[in-house]
């Protein structure tokens, strides 16, 4: 496998080659230390620019590039704020649309205040916001979703500068889990509303969300969501503590040429309609699914395997967006970036939550948090069953699972058994191609 997710160092971002020019353009306005943390955060807002577009996932289901959610996690005063100007640059057309909606409402108010005859007053206009405020409540969120569905199914986008703001959007912290899952799965709201015109209020939840938060508030917010599917649906992008070099990170200047180039890419997203199958992307996801199964076998980690399913879906959606940005063509550099997104998400989750996933103390120190480790790498090239048993016990895993793990490794041709010596030996295939 290409990336190691058990180390404290983040998987190195691949070179952004042909087909990733839009991403390079966005990163040109951020300090270099923020390139890796910011990159996954671009895709929810880019996905919000698309509507009326579906892509076939490798399981033959059709998915829209909505429901994308990403949480940037870094310590306070560690340059998370550089993300907001980039998002505003990406959402200039959203702001223009929403201002026109507000102007329409103000004009309606003005006309009705000056009209003395109630019978001549016009009905309140139905407003649909593309970039609602961060303090939007759940009823307003659902009402906006209804309006957007009536106008053709546009996606609404939220950028929350604090993770706790999601409570208000979802109704309460207890409702966060269900709401996030419904948003990710493009499900219906399940919240009917009684109005003068009848029962209404069950729209498809087409929304994309980005969140910024520090490590402590992130761990506190998600501590009860780690095993119910909510956690896996959120893409995490973690930035470790910066070194104390005394330099002030530079932010972008956003020249007119930057906006001109950016708008050319956003137009490609806006005009893309219909159904598409991206065969090279689907082949990549199938291969990565096998890699995730291999990783789970090497680490004997069922939870990691479960988390990887939705990491694959999220990275696949990002790949769909890259394909549209690149004039509906695929490149090797795009494949490398999608693969990195999968591993970066899993690495980030392990860096932030590994001890909590292992049911350790919520307040564990940073050094206590380690990701899943390849147990075969920790064994000598030739070993016996007792050595694997001892290793499993040292890693708080059941000794009873030793034989099952050996059978998996034999089945995958990671090891071979010598009946004469009773020893297992790592295969050349494993040492050359699979070793993490």
N, C-alpha and C positions, 0 to 999 in steps of 0.2 A: 504494500500500500504506500501511497505517495506521501502521506502526512502522519505525523505523530500527534496524538491528542492528549497524552498523559503528562506532557511536560508543561512547565510554567510558561515557556516561550510560545507565542502564537504561531500557528502554521504560516509560513511565509507566503505572502500574496504572490501569485504568478505574475509574470510580465504581461502587461496589458497590450496585446498585439492587435492584429487586424480584426475588426469586428467589435472592438470595445472602445472605440473612439469617444463615444458619448460619456462613458465612465471616466475616461482620462480627462475629458474636458471639465467635468464636475470636480474631480480631485485637484485640478490645477488651481482651484480657489481655496484649498484647505492646506494647512501646514502638513508637512510630510508625516509627522508622527500620528496624524489622524487619518491617514489614507486607509489603512486596514480596518479600523473601527467604523469609519463612515461608509465604506463601500456597500455593506449589506443594507444600510439604512436608505439607500437611494431607491430600491426597487418598489417598496410600497407606494411611494409618491409617484413614481413613473407608472406603476400599474393603475393608479387612480385616473390617469389620462386616457385610459382605454375603456370603451364601452361597446357593446354589440359585437364582441369578439370572443370566440371559444377555441380551445385547443384540446386535442385528444391526448390524454395521459396514457402511458403504456398499458394500463389496465382496461383500456377502451372507453373510459368515462370522459365526458367533456367538461372542462373546467375553464372558468374565466380568470383573468389575472387580477381579480379582486380578492378580498379576504386576506391580503398580505399584511402581516403584523411583525414589527421588529422593535426590539428594545436595546438601545445603546446604554451600556453600563460602564461607568467610570467614576472615579472619586471626584468629590467636589473640587472646583477650580482646576480641573484637568482638561479644559478646552472642549467640553461637550457643546458649549455655546456656539462654536463655529458652525454647527449643523444648521442652526436656524436661518442664517442668511442664504445658505444653499437651498433650503426648502422654499424660502420666499422667492428665490430666483426661479425655481421649478414651478411655482404656483402663481405666477403673475397673472396668467389667464384666469385662474380660479378667483383671484381677488377681483379682477375686473367684472367677472360674471356676478359675483356676490354683491358688489357695489351697485350694479344695475338692478338687482333684485331689491336691495334696500331702497334705492331711489324710487322704484315702482311702488313700494309700500308707503313711502313718505308722500308720494303724489296722491295715492288713494286716501290717506288720512287728510290731506289738505282739501281735497275736493269734497269729502264727506262732511268736514267741519263747516264748510261754507254753504252746504245745501240744506235749506230749512225744512224741506219736505222729506220725511223719512222714506216715503215711497219711491223717491227718485235716487236714493242712495244706492250705490253699487255694492256688490258682494266683495268681501275681503279677498284680495288676490292670494293665490296659492304660491308661496315662495319656496324655492328649492335652492339650497346652498351647496356648493361644491366643496368649500373649505370652511366648515362651521367653526365657531369659537371654541376655545379649549374648555370653557365652563358650560358647555352644552349638557342639558339634562337628558335622562332617558326618554321622557315623553317627547321632547323636541327632536331627539335623534330619530325616533320612530316616525314622527310626523314628517320630518325631512326625507326619510327613506320612502315614505308613501308618495310624496311629491316628486321625488327623483324617478320612482318607478313609473309614475304616470307620464313623465316626460321622456320615457325611452330607456330607463334603467341605468342612469348615470351613477358612478361610484362616488360616495362622499369620503373625504379624506380628513383625518384628524392628526395633528402633531401635538402631543402632550409633553410639556417640559418637565413634568413630575409624574411618576407612576401612580401616585395616589389619585390623580385626576380621573383615572379610569373608573373609580368607584361611582362618581357622579354620573358619568356617561352611561354606565351599566345599571344604575338605579341604587346600588349599594354594593359593598364588597362581597356579600354573599351571592350576588347575581353576576359577578364578574366572570366566573367560570362558564356559566351557560351562555352568556352574551358573547364572549370571545370565541367559544366553539361554534356558535351560530354564524358569527361573522366569517370565520375561517371557512366554514363549510357552505357558505352562501345559502344558509337556511332561511326560512321565514321567521319573522319576529316572534310569532306565537303570542302576540299581545293585541287582542281585539279592543277597539275603542268604540264607545257609543256616541254618536253624533246626531244632530237634528236630521241628517239625511239617511240615517240607518247605521248599521254596524260596519265598521271599516277598521283598518289598522293592522294588517298582517302582511307587510311587504317583504320581498326578498331583501336580506341585509347585505347590500353591496357597499362595503366600506373597506378602507385601508387605514392602518394606524401605525404611527411611529411614536416611540416613547423614549425619553431620556431620564436616567435615574442614577443615583449612586449605589454602591454595592450593598450597603446596609439596608436601605429602603427597598431595594429589589428583593433581597432575601426575605425580608419581612412580608412583603406584598404577596409573594408566590409560595410561601411556606406550606399552605394548605392545598396548593394546586399542582403539586409535583407528580401526582399519580392518577389524575383524572382526565388526562388528555389535553388540558389547557396549556400546560407547560410545553408540551411538544409542539403545539401549534404556533407558539411565539418563537420567532427567530431572535437569538441573542447575539449581540456583538460586544465583546468585552475588551476594554482597554486596561492593561495593567498599569500600575503606578509609573509615572514618568521618572526618569533620572533627574537628579538635581544639578542641571547644567547652567542654570541662571539665565538662559536665553528666553526671550519673549517670542512665542510662536507667532508667525505671520499669518494673517488672514488674507483672503482674496480682495482684489480691487474691483472686480466685476466690471470690466470695460464693455463698451458697446459691442465689440466684436465677439465677446463671450456670449452675450445675449443673442446675437444674430445666429451664431452656430447652434446654440442650445435650442432656439425656436425651430430650426430645421429638423432636429430630432423629435421634438414634441409634436410637430405636425404629423410625423410618421405614425406616432401612437394614436393621435386623434382620428386619423382617417382610416385606420385599419379596422375593417369590419368583416364578419363572416366566420367560417369554421376552417381550421387548419390542422394539419398533422406535420410535425417537425420530426422527420424520421431520424436524423443523426442525434438529435437531443434525446429522443426516446431510447435509442440504442445506448447512449451514454448512461441514462438513468438505470436501465436494466443492468448494465455492468457495475454501476455503483451499488445497486441493491445487493449484488453478489459480494462486493467488497465489504458491505456492512454486515452481511451474514458471516463472512470470514472473520471480521474484526470481533464480532460477538462470540464466535467460537474460540478465538485465541484468548479472549479476556474472560470467557464464561460469564457474560453479562447480558441477561435477558432484557433489562431495562434499557441498556444502550441500544439494543436491537430494536426495541419498540420506539425509542426516540428517533432513531434514524429514519423510520418510515416517513415521518412528516418533515424531517430535514430534507429528504429527497424531494418531496412535493414542493416545498418552499423554494428550493434551488431550481427545480424544474420550471416553476412559474417565472423566476428570474430569467431563466434561459429563454422562455417564450418572449419576454420583453426585449432581451438582447437581440433576438432574431428579427423582431419588428424594427428596432432601432437601426439594424444593419441591413435595411432594405430587403428583409425576408430571405437572407442567406446565412449560412452557418460556416463557422471557421474553427480551426483548432484552438485558437486563443479563447474563444467563447467556451469551448468544452473545458479547458483548463480552469477558467473562472468559475463555471458552475460546479465543478468538482471541489474547488477550494471553498465555495460557499457552504457545501455540505459539512466539510470537516471543521470549518471555522465556527459554524453554529454549534456543533457537538463539543468542540474544544471550549467555547465560551460557556456553555451550560455546565461543563465539568469544573471549570475554573471558579464559577460563582456558587454552584450548588452541590458539588461532589459529596461533601460531608453530610449534607441534608438528605441527599438521595440514599446515602448509606445509613440513614437514621441515627446520625451522630448528633451531638449538641449543636443547636442553631448558632451558637456564638463561637464556633471553632475558629482557630487562628488561620491566617492565610496559608501558612505552611502545611496545615493539616489537610488542605483540600488537594486531592490528587485525582486525576482521571483514571479510567480503566487501564490496566496495564496488561501487555501481552505476556502471558505466563510462559509461553514457549520460548520467548526471548530470554526470560530469566533463568531458564534451565540450560545446562550444558548441552553440547551437540549430541551427546549420547547420555541417556539417563534411564532410571528405572521407575517403576510405579511409586515406590516409597518416596522418592525425591519429589514427585509431583504432589503426593499427598501432603508432605511436609510444607511445600510451598503454598498449597491451598489453605492449610491451617494458619500459616503465618499471615495470610491475606484475609482472614476471617471468612473463608469459604468452607463449605461442608466437605469433610473427607469422603463422604458417600458419593459425591459427584465425580470422583477421580476416574472411575471406569468409563462413565458416560463421556467425559471429556476426551479421554484417550480414543474411544471409538470415533468421536467426531473428527479428531485429528487424523486418524488412520483413513477415514472415509474421504477426507479432503486432501489426502496425500501430503499432509504436512510432515508426517513421520512414517517410518516403517519399523516393523518388529522383527527381531532376530530370535527365533525359537531356541537356538543353541545357547545363547548368552542370557536370554530373558530381558534384553535391553531394547530401548527404543532409540532411533537415530533420526535426526532431522534430514529431510530429503533435499536433494539439490534443487528441486522445484521450489520448495519453500524458501531456501536460503537465497535464491536468485530473484524470485518474483513477489513473494508474499511478505517477507519479513518487514516489520514496521520500522 
